[in-house]
Amino acid sequence: MWLLVTMMAIGLSLFVSGVFHQEWFNAGGVPQLFRFLRSFLNPDLSPEFLQLTGNATLITLAYAVCGTALSVAIGLIGGILCSEVWWNSVFPSRQNTVHSTVQKKSPWIVLRATLAIPRSIHELIWGLFFVNIFGLDPLVGILAIAIPYGAIVSKVFSELLDETPRQPLHALLNSGVAPLTAFCYTLLPQAFLDLLSYTFYRFECSIRSAAVLGIIGAGGLGYQIILSLQSLRYEQLWTLFIALFFLTGSVDLSSALLRRHLGSPSRIDLNLRKRSALTSLQSRSLQNQKTLQINAFALIVLFALILFCFWYVEADFSKLWSSRTLNLLQDIAHASFPPAFNWEILQQLVRLSLQTIAMSILAIVLAGIGGIVLSFPAAYNFFLPGGLIRATRQNLASQILAWMGLLLTRSVLLIFRAIPSPIWALVMLFVLFPGILPGAIALGLHNMGILGRLMAEVNENLDQRPLQALKAQGTPASLIFLYGVLPLTLTRFLAYILYRWEVCTRETVIVGLVGAGGLGRLLTEQLSSFDYRSVIVTLGVFILLTFGVDWLSGIARRSLR
C-alpha cells in the first residue's frame, strides 16, 4: 500500500513540476555551467582573499557555536518540562481515573504543541524577521539558529528522557527526594550519552544553518558565497566552497572522535532504540581516571570556545530588551492583524502548497535513492579488504582502489551536504528554467549528502555475526547483500528518509528565496515588503502543511516498526 501511495505521489509531483507539459531545460546555460565547473581547478588563492575567507569561516563557526550553546540551554530546560516523566513526577497521582490522567498529560502536551510552532518555521524565516528588527547585527544569526533549534532539541531531549528507565527515579521519589534533584541524579546521567550525541549532531546542523543565514546578509561564508556567485567570480566561489568543506569535515571528524572516546552512540536511531549491557559498560568506562582527565580537559576547551565565540561575534544582546525593540514588536503585532485572508489569496495558497509538497517529495526521493546507493561504498565494512562484499585477501591494486572509492564517496557526500541548498538551486538555474524542479534537485543533492552519511553509519553499526556466518558458509556477496544486509538496514533507511522529508518541507523556504517557487518564495517576498498581514496567513498555511507532513511521516514510521 505504501509503495503504491509513493508511486502515485511521485507521478503527481512530476506533473506539478511541469516536466510533462512545459519546457524545463535551458541549453543556453550549459557553457556557463562548464565554466563554473572548470573554475574548480583554479581557485582564488591570493593572500587577500584567503584572509577574507578565513575571517568568514571564523564568523560562520562562531554563529554555529553560539547558536548551538543557546539551543542546548533552551532544549535542556524545555526537554525536562516537555517530558511526560517530569509531570508524572511533579504531580504524582495514586488515582487512575480519567480526570487525573488528563490532568497530568495536559501540561506537557500543551508545551509540546507550543514548541512545535517555532521548530516548524525555518531558521531563514526567523533570520529575515530578526533583520527587520535588529538590522544586520550578529544577534540575527545567533537567534535565528537558537530559537528553532532550541524547540527541536527540546522535543528530542524530552523523548530521550521519556525512554530512559525510570526505576532509579521512582526509588528516589518514593524516598522523599525533590523531583528536580531526583532528575539530576537518575535520568540525566543515564541519558547523558544520548543527549551528548544529539548535541554534536545539532552542532553539525548549525554549521550548515550558519552558512545559509549568510545569504540574507548575516555574514560569514554564506554571505561571501552569494556575493561571488552573483558577480560570477567562480574562482573565489570555489575557494569559499573548499573552506566550507574543510569546516564541515573538521566538525564531523572531531565530533565523531569525541563521541567514540566517550562511548556515545554515533547517531540517534530514529526507528528503534536498544539499550543493553553495553550501555552500563560504557558508563563504567567513564570512571577511568585517565578518561575523566581527558573529559575535564575537553570540557574546559569547550567552554573556552563558547566564550571566545560570543566575544568574537560581538552581538549586542541589550537589543533584546531595549525600548526600540519592544516598540518594533508592537508595531509588527498591530500591522499583522487582522490577517489578510480572502478567496483569491486562498486559491494562490492552495496552488503554492501543492508546489511545496511536490518539491519536497521529488527532493526526498532523489535524496533517498542516492543516499542508499552511496551509503554502502561510504561504509568501511563493505568494500574494503575483509569487508562483507570483498574477499579477505586482495592484491595491492584492489586495496588501493577500495580505499580510493571510500574516500571519493565520502568526499562526494561531504560536498553535497556542505554546500547550502540555495547555492545548489542557483547552480541548477544555469541549465534549468525557474520553477520547483531546480529547487527539488537542490534540496535532493543537499539532503543526499546528509542521508548518505547517516545511512553509512547504520551500515557500519550492523550486527556483523549473521553476515559473517553467511560469508563463512561461502554465500555469494550478492546474496549476502539481498538476504542479510537489506533486511537489517532497509527499515532504518526508510525511517531516516521519512524524517528528512519533514525537514525537506521546511527547507523549501530557503530555495524559494532564489526563485524555486512554492510557499517559500511567497513568504520571503511578503517579509521583504513588510506585508505582515499576509505573512501571518502564509505562515499559518506553511505550519499546517509541516504538521501534516509530520503526521503522515509519523504514521509511516510507526508502520515500519
Secondary structure, 3 states (H helix, E strand, C coil): CHHHHHHHHHHHHHHHHCCCCCCCECHHHHHHHHHHHHHHHCCCCCHHHHHHHHHHHHHHHHHHHHHHHHHHHHHHHHHHHCCHHHHHHHCCCCCCCHHHHHHHHHHHHHHHHHHHHHHHCCHHHHHHHHHHHHCCCHHHHHHHHHHHHHHHHHHHHHHHHHHCCCHHHHHHHHCCCCHHHHHHHCHHHHHHHHHHHHHHHHHHHHHHHHHHHHHHCCCCHHHHHHHHHHCCCHHHHHHHHHHHHHHHHHHHHHHHHHHHHHCCCCCCCCCCCCCCHHHHHHHHHCCCHHHHHHHHHHHHHHHHHHHHHHHHHCCCHHHHHCHHHHHHHHHHHHHCCCCCCCHHHHHHHHHHHHHHHHHHHHHHHHHHHHHHHHHCCCCCCCCCCCCCCCCCCCCHHHHHHHHHHHHHHHHHHHHHHHCCHHHHHHHHCCCECCCHHHHHHHHHHHHHHHHHHHHHHHHHCCCHHHHHHHHHCCCCHHHHHHHHHHHHHHHHHHHHHHHHHHHHHHHHHHHHCCCCCHHHHHHHHHHHCCCHHHHHHHHHHHHHHHHHHHHHHHHHHHHHC
